[in-house]
């Protein structure tokens, strides 16, 4: 999947509008400089202050302030829009990746991708490019104003601006490796904290608390050193315009004194220099934003280049009724290949290795990359089936179903094409063994925590069973969730499977299950 383009979806037009607003700001700055000169000349001439010039100076200040705020707001809107495009692209790409590949990504890595990197993308388009445009407009405008006031002022100030821009161009790129190093160390700390925080009590029991604290302190100190190095370079660049502004002011005053230029012209020139300091300072921060953007972009491009599973990407629907299964030389994680034929209807026990059965179940659910024509359901290649057809036709009873933060109602109906009535949802939940959970959390509106945190293995398995009871699966994959169901729920499952006539595949480990009609 390609990286979202900076200028698509109207963002290019948005930057053009920011440029137009910045041009207005430059014109107002020029008007302020000339109005300042006129007012000082009027004061030296012992004449009254022209009201028109006073009004022009006041209006210029208001226009500059308003244009600056408007440009920042427009830039922020563009940055947020681009960050949204990146989020959508990453989530859409992750949704199409093999489930095993997503599981290998650390939670700290994933959270940083959606938080830290989004700030870099937002800032580049929202602040970096608009500030670059502002500097590209305001610096030449200031030189033009100085030339209009007194050409010799422009001749002495322009080289100072040129040297400043040259130093920024040379030193600015050094920020990129500093950003990469800082980003890597932050990511490492985030990943380790995400892994260790839930295990903190157990780590303490195993005597790991002092070692973990030492490790965290050591890594944090390294991160702080990297942050200080980056900050030192970034702030040095940002302070350069202030130093150059002082030199430029001295150059204007000295040149004016040597040439006998009027104080009004000198005051106007100093006003023009003062108005260009902020754009120059902002230009120095552009390199900081650019370095962060390039570091984040490199990681994002790599993430979007990861392979897609391609299963469930077709447009063919499953036929009605129970499904037969054909597997031919399906590559397994251990390097072997699996082949089997399963007739429609009835219960079929798998005899392969448990790890191979896990991989097969994930493949049949459309969650893994499957070579074309290696797996077929009722004669239809898995890669030719639509995502919706697989979702409606194939169900898996697992002790680790997908659980989202929200109400129990939402999680029971997750994946269903139509929202069942509350009465049907509650009946399925109680039949599956979720009666105690319903009473404990206050019914269907009761909240479930993120990822089902706080649910027991029995509750998770019962939730998986409830989804089967609410659907009409054609192929049911019985996994470890059966172990954790109570006998009544197993009876309910067996009766439901008998009634709908679905094909059932049992995980090899269930051969050791005891009790209930689903036991061996």
C-alpha positions, 0 to 999 in steps of 0.5 A: 500500500502506498504512503498517502500523498501530502498534496492529495484530497485537497491538501495541496489547495490548502497549502496554496491558501496558506501561501495566499494568507502569508502573502497578505501578511507580507504586504501588511508588513511592508505597509507597516514599515513604510507607515513607520517611516512616514510617522517618524518623518512627520515627528521630525518635521514638527508637523502633526501626525497624519491620521492616515499613517496612524490608521495604516500602521494599526491596521497593518498590525491587526492584519499581520496578527490575524493572518498569522493566526489564520495561517496557523489554524489552516496549517493545523487543519491540514496537519490533522487531515494528513495524520488521519490519512496516515492512521486510516492507511495504517489501520487498513493495511494492518487489517489486511495483514496475516494475523500472525504477523500482526501478533508479532508486532509489539504493543509498544511499537503499535502505540508509538506508531499511532501516537508519536509518529502521528505528531511528526506527520501532523507537525510537518504539514501543519507547521513545517510546510506553512512556516517554510512558506512564511519564511519564503515570503517574508524574508524576500519581502523584508529585503524588498522593503529595505531596498524600497526604504534605502537600497544600501540597507538591503545590501548590508542586511541581505548577506546576513540573511543569506548566511543565516539561511546557509547555516540552517541548510548545512546544520539542519540535516544533522537533526534527522539522525538525532531524531532517529536515535531518539525515536528508537530509544523512546520506542524501546522504552515504550515497548518494554514498559507495555510488556512489563507493567501488566507483569509488575507484581509477578516480576516483583515476586521473582525478585526482578524489581531491582533489575527492572528498575536499573534497566529502566533507569539506564535506558531512560538516561540514554534516551535523555542524552539523545533528547538533549543532543537533539534539543541542543542542535534544534535550539541553536538553530532557533536562536540564530535568527535572534543573533542575526536580527541584532547584527542586522539592526546594528548594520542598518543604524551604522549605515544610516549614520554614515550615509545621513539617512533620516531617522524615519527611514531607519525606524522603518528599516528596523521595523521590517527587520523585526517583522522578519525575525519570527519567520526566520525563527520558525524556519529554524524549527522547520528542520526539526519538524522535517527531521521528525517527519522523515524518521516517521515516514521511513518507518511508515513506508516500511510498515505499509510495505508488509505483505497482505494475506489476500484471503477473503479478498474475492467476490464469490459467495459460499453456497448454502448448507454445510461446507466440505473442506479441501486442503492441499500441501498447505505450508505450516509454520514448522516447515511441513505441509498439511493435506486433508479432505473433510466431507460436509456435515458431521464432526471431524477430529483433526489428527495433525499437530496442535500447532498445525491445527491452530494455523489451519483454523486461522487460515480457514477464518481468512486470517492468514496468507494462503497460496491460491488453490491450496484451501477450498471450501465446497470447491471454491478457492479460499482466496476467491471468497468474499470477506463477508461470506467467510465471516458469516460462514466460518466461526471459531470457538476460542478462548481468546475471541476479539473483544472491544471496549464497550458494552456487552451488547456491542461485543455479542453482535460483533461481526453480525450483519444485522443487529439482533434484538436485545431479547435474542442477545440476552438468551444467547448470552445466558445459554452460552453461560454468561448469566453470571457476567450479565448479572454482575455488569448490569445486563447488555449495557454493562461495559467490557474493558479494553481487550476484555481485560477482567474477563475470565477464560470461561467468560471469553469462551462463552462469548465466543459460543454466544456469537455462534448461537447468534449466527448460522455458521456453515463450518465451525472450528472447535478450539480450546474454548470448549475446554472452558465451557460448563456442561450445560453450554456444551449441550447447547452448542451440540444441539445448535450444531445438530440443528443447523447441520454445520460441518465441525472440525475439532482441534486435536487437543479436544480428544482428551476432553471429558464430559458432554456430547462434544467429548471424544 
